[in-house]
Amino acid sequence: MTRTETTTLTKKAESYKKLQHYIKALQEDLDRQKAEIIEMMEGADSVTVNAFIIKNQTVETTRLDTKTIKAQLPEIYNRFAVKTTSTRFTIS
């Protein structure tokens, strides 16, 4: 890698880290706003105010406990398990 490429990559990495920090700060603001809105809803599942319908509802889902299936029924786990591949991008 040339000196120019190294400098450019360093700047991009620095910019990326700053943006990550900014996103984290924005997420904290969103979480705070959400908590305030939920508190103002006073336990209601749904509130309509002007053009907004605000909902805070409990949703139930069902999932398989793959860790237990793997431990207790490994032959079934191995028969139906599907491996996936993804890419994880990080800058430390």
QUIKA-V728721 format. One record per run of one state. SS is the DSSP state (H for helix, E for strand, C for the rest). FROM is the first residue (numbers start at 1). TO is the last residue. Records with the same first field share a line. If there is no record, write none. Layout:
SS = FROM-TO + FROM-TO
//
This chain:
C = 1-2 + 41-45 + 50-51 + 56-65 + 73-73 + 81-92
H = 3-40 + 66-72 + 74-80
E = 46-49 + 52-55
//
